[in-house]
């Protein structure tokens, strides 16, 4: 500490003023870039994450409403083959069924990554036009926006 005091006293008054002003700027810079900027950036990132989660929630709520309306909306009774109806309708919307398992008057369908909107149109067509009932659906998100992986769809007559 004595060496620092000796150094300070060895400076000319003009140099002491210059070092004092530079010291104040250094302290202000450390406070800004060391404390304020990281906190401000973290706040902005948190707000962006919340907005993204709110958009995802909105999409999921829309999906739930669409699924509920599809489950309740089927009023016709389909008389043909469930596999034929599923395949023809999938081809209409450009969807590829990777696996299909018919069971009496029910059918289970699996698909790889498909466009979400095309899938909704596909299900709407099967329920509204063909009169099938959507019993259950299991989807998962993918890396690409707008695409979902169909883990399982179960339809019945």
N, C-alpha and C positions, 0 to 999 in steps of 0.2 A: 504494500500500500504506500509505503514511503517513496518507493521508486516512481510510482505513478504520480504522486504529489510533486516530486522533484521534476519530473518530466513536464507536468502542467505549469509549474512556476518558471520553467526554462523557456516556455513559449512566449512570444511577443503578445501583447494584448489583442492585436488584430488576428493572430493565429488562434488565440483562445476563443475569440468570437466565432471564427470559422469552424473550429472543432465542435463548439457547442451547437451551432446551427446544424451541422452535419449529423451530430448525435441525435438531435430531435427528429430529423428526417429518418434516420435509421430506426428509431423507436416507433415512429408512426408507420413506417413500411413493415416492420415486424408485426405490429398489431394488425394492420390491414391484411397482409398476405399470409400471416401465420394464424390469425384467429377469425377475422371477419369474413374473408373470402371463402374459406372452407365451410363455415357455417352457412353462409348464403348459398353456396353451391349445393350443399346437402339439402337445404330447404327446397330449392328448385327441383332437385331430383325426386324428393319425396312427393311434391305436388304433382309432378309428371306421373309417378307411379300410381298415385291415388286416382288421377284422371283416367289412366289406362285401365285400372281395376274397375272403375265405374262404367267405362265403356263395355268391358267384358261382362259385367253384371247385367247391363242393359241388354246385351245380345243374348245372354242366357235366359233372362226373363222373357224376351221375345220368343225364344226357342220353346220355352216351357208353355207359353200361351198357345203357340202354334201346335205343339204336340197334343195339348189338352183338347184343342178344337178338332184336331185330326182324330183323336180317340173317340170323341163324342159325335163327330160329324157323319160317320158312315151310316147311311140309311138304306142303300141298295144292298142286295145280296148277290154276290158273284157266283156264277154257276160253273165256270170253266176251271181249268187247271191253275193252281196257285203258282206253280213254277213258270208256266207259260206267261201268265200275267206279269210276274216279277221280271222275267227276262225281257219281254217285249217293252214294258214300260222303262226298264233300265236302258235299253237300246235307244229309246226315244229321247232320253235326256243325256245320252253319251256316258252312262255310268257302266262300270264293269263289276259284275258280281264275282267275287273270288271264291265264295263257297255258299252252297245252298243246301238246306236240310229240310225236306218236306216231312210232316208228321200228321197224318190224317187230314184234318181241316185246318192245320196250321203250317206255317213255313218260317224257318229262320234263315236270315240272309247276313252275309259278311261281305264287306268291301274294303279295299285299301283306301288310300287318300282320294277323296272325292270333293268337288266343290260343294260348299254348304248349301248354296241357293239351289243348285241342281238337285241335291238330295231332298230339300224341302218340297220342290216341285214334284219330284218322283213320289214322295209319300203322299202329297196332296192328291195326285192323280190316282194312286192306288186306293186311297180312302174315299175321296169324293166321287170319282168317276167309276171305279170298279166296285165300290161298296165293301172293301175289305176293312177289317178292324185292326188298328195299330195297338197291339198288346203291350209291347215294350220296345225300348230303343236304348242302346248303350253306345255313346260316342266318346271319342277322345280327341284332344286338340293335336295339331301337327306343328311342325316348325314353320310352315308356310301359312301366312294369313289367308283366310277364306277357305281353307281346306280342313276337312275333318276325317278321322279314321272311324269307320263304322265297325265297332266291335261286334254288335249284334242288333238285328231288327227282327222282331217277331210279329208276324201278321196272321190273322185268322179270318175265316169266312163268317 
